[in-house]
Amino acid sequence: MGNYNIERFLNNLAVNKQVSAATQNQALCAIMFLYRYIVKREIKGLSYSFTKRERALPTVLTHEVALTIINKLSGKYRLIASILYGCGLRINEALKLRVKDLNLDNNTLFVFRGKGKKDRYTFLPKSLNDNLNNQIEYV
């Protein structure tokens, strides 16, 4: 096969078969491996490169939808969901919170070893102070 046939094959995968970017890249790697180690010939001048994966935008809830969901919860689950939404925490970060991480006077929250094992501070909504105080007294 020449470059034309290789390019035609890879285009067929992308356009007609509609395979994912990862499959297209795997096919290109397989062809390159075949030529380099089996045929013992380098492919030169191929006008086809690795396909970049399409980055999906995250799905974000509107403020109203988030509040509707939080209002349907009760007890500690409502508090956790409020902290997740109000402070922008990940689930694991919220579940690992300790009392000493809360600073209700300054309305700040210390996130210990969050994503990437990094520490950070974030803001704590004032509306959560009463619920947090009640939870602290309860435990």
C-alpha positions, 0 to 999 in steps of 0.5 A, a space after each residue: 500500500 502506498 500513502 494514498 491507500 493508507 490515507 484513504 483507509 483512515 479517511 474511510 474509518 473516520 467518515 464512513 465508519 464514524 469510529 472514535 478518535 481513539 480507534 483512528 489513532 490505533 489504526 494509524 499506530 497499527 499501520 505504522 508498526 506494520 511498516 516499521 517492524 514487519 515491512 521494515 520501511 518507514 512511511 514518509 510524506 503521509 498527510 494524515 496525523 493523529 486525531 485529537 479527541 473531542 473535549 466534551 463540555 461539562 454539564 452544569 446545572 442552573 442555579 434554579 435546578 440546583 436549588 430545587 434538588 437541594 430543597 428536596 433533600 433533608 438532614 445531613 444530605 441537604 447539608 452536604 449538597 449545599 456545601 458541594 454547591 455553595 463551596 464548589 467542592 467535589 464529593 470526596 472533598 466534602 466527605 473528608 471535611 473536618 470541623 477544624 477545616 471550617 472557619 465560620 468567623 471568616 466564612 472560609 473552608 480549608 480543603 485538605 488534599 483536594 484534587 491533585 493532592 493540593 490544599 486550598 481555601 474556598 468561601 463558605 456561604 453565610 447561609 450555611 452557618 446555622 446548619 453547620 453549627 447544628 451539625 457540629 453540636 449534634 456530632 
